[in-house]
Amino acid sequence: MRRRTVLAAAGSLAAAITVPAGRAFAAQAVGPVLDHRIEKTYDGTSYTDLSAQVAAVKGLSTGTVLATCRTTSRNLAMTLLGVSNPAEPSSEVFLGLAGGALQFVVRDKGSVKVNRLTRTMYDDGAWHTFAVTVSGDGTTFHADGRPVLTLANTQFFSAVSGLAAVNVGRNVDSTHPGGEWFYTGGIRRVAVYDRVLTQAELQAESVRVDLADFGAISGILNSDTPANWVITGDSITHGALWTNGWRSYAEHFQERVRWELGKPKNTDFVVDTGVSGSTTDDLVAAFSQRVTSFAPRVVSIMLGTNDVATPGIGPAVYRANLLRLVAAVRALPGGAVPVLQTPNPVDLTRWSNRTALGDYAETMRSVAQEQGVVLVDHHAHWTAAHGGSVPTDLLGDGLHPDQRGHLFLAHKMIKDLRVFDPGSRVCSMVIP
């Protein structure tokens, strides 16, 4: 197998959701055997040679590799840490990014021991902390303090013979003595521990810590176990009428997950149970039919556009309903993960009975923050991306998104869940 094929990338990015990370625990922990903490911007040709420290890592059969970095470009393969046998063409332990995905590779003389990429993407220009832990129980990828992928593999540095080169920002071998897979962007830290760090320790070492729910969704996306997704709401989620025959945002998301992320994700099922005219009252009453019956792992809820115009559903009732819905999702068998999505803004010159919609969006933001729920904030995004104004050209009737509006919703959702790939058909689609 050719080297470049082995390191082929898959997938793309989405936005980060974070909470503050503590650091008190790290001061009490046993330190790393290799710790390079000099922040440097790598330009695609530069690197840092740490080969003098190879003895500290080359015999490790268990432990942790950790890196804090940010990207400035999207490349097929970019090295965070490459520990290699420079006398062989294909012998290395590699931690890096491939097309935005986190990748970990262990190869010995061309024999691939481990080669796996996440489906979630991290080339968003933000600082991230990644870690790969290897023990006798398997290998786990971590991103921003949360586990996002677990493998049965137990191969680490000791599985590769003749390790002699250690490089930050590049990998070297006998066919590329000057280096390959150069990094572009900032690397703040690279470290190797001779033990598996606990989640508390990983969070303490992270520049930020994702919400637990966000980590759970990333784990579902990266897992090969089939998952059901329910996307529910009102006529906007339903995609009724105003898409003019094009896909709704739920359908775009389905195409991204079930087709573009590849097998076996095509055995995930994305079910749209949006109902025209629906409110949070309606979803609470029909939760069993519209959510429970599909045994979902993730439940997305976008409601509020009708609540604001319905007598009896003021902000207090809307808040209480959202809290009930979040609790009901989490109480589903297996513990499903809720996602809240604020409704898009509307043209108030045509829909004056929705003037308080912004207040309802703020209520949803508040509930999401209080409950630690992943939030896709379309209401803020639509105006922020259009100079503070409501983009009426994305609305079919001033309220319902048209086909272009639904694509705009879909791209935001896909980015925020970190599966945006500008090379994919869904993510690169433009509707005239």
C-alpha positions, 0 to 999 in steps of 0.5 A: 500500500502506498504511503499517501493512500494509507494517510488518506483523509476523510471528512471535515469540520464543525464549530466548537462548543466549550466550557472553561477548563480547570488546571489544578489537577495537572499540578498534582500529576506525574509529568510527561516523559517528553514535553515540548511547550514552545509555541511556534507557527509552522509554515509547511516547511518548518519543523522542530527536531526532538530526536535527542529525546527518542529514548524516552518514548520508543519503548512505550507500550502504553501511554498518552500522546497529547498536542495543542494546535490550530490550523491555517490550512487544510492539507491531506496530511499534517504532522503534529508528532512524528516518531519514525525509523528514518532507515525504513520507508514506512515505520512511524507513530504519527499523530496529526490532522488529515484533511481536518480529521484527527489521525493516529497511525502506527506502522512497522516496515509497511505493516499497518498496525493502526490507521484511523481518522475521526469523522469529526473535523478540527481545521477551523482555525481555533485552538484545540487539544488532542490526545490519543491514549493507548492501554491494554484495553484499546486506543481512545482519541480525545478532542478538547477533553472529551473521548470521541473515538475508541478502537480495540487496537493496543499498538503504541511506540513499542510496536515499531522497530528502529525508532530514531527520529522525533519531529514536531511538524513533519515526519521523516523516513528513508524515502523522505529524509528531508521530511513530509506531511509538514504542518501549517499552523500553530503548535503550542505543545506536544507531549508524551506520557508513559501512562494513560491520563484520566479524563480529568487530567486531559481536561486540565491539560486542554485549552478548552473543554467541550460540553459533555453532550458535544463529546457524546455527539462526536462519539456517535459520529465517529462510531461505526455503531448505527445510530438513529437521529430524530430532527423535529420541529415545525413546518421549517423542519418539515420543509413544507412547500417553501423549499420549492422541490429542493432538500430541506435542512434535515435532508441535507444533513441526512445526505452528509451523514448517511452518504458522504461520511461513508460506510457504515454511517449509511446505516444511521437513520435520520428521521424528520418528524417536523409538523407544520404549525407545531409548538413546544406544547404539541411536541410535549404532548406527542413526544412518544410518537414523534421521538420515542418511537424511533429509539434515537441517539440524538434528538434535534429540536427547532421550535419557537416560530409558532410558539411566539404567535400562540396565545398561552405560550409565553416565554415562561411556558416556552422555557418550561416546555424546553426544559421538559423536552431536554429532560425527556430526551435524556431519559430515553433508553440509552440516554439520547443527546439533545440538540437545540436549534434556534429558529431563523429570524423572520421579516417582521414587516410581513409577520408583525405577530412574531416581533418577540421571536428574538426573545424566544431565541434568547430563552432557548440560548439560556436553557441550552447554557443552563442544561449543558445542551449543544446549541445551533444558533441560527437566529443569531447566525442569520443576522450576524452573517448579513450585516445585522439585518434579516436576509429576506432573500433566504425566506420564501414568504418572509418566514419560511426559509426557501431552498437557499435558506434551508441550505444556509441552515444545513451548513450551519448545523453541519459546521457546528457538529464538526462534520463540514467538509468544503470538498463535499457536495453538500458542503460546497453546494451553492443554489443560485 
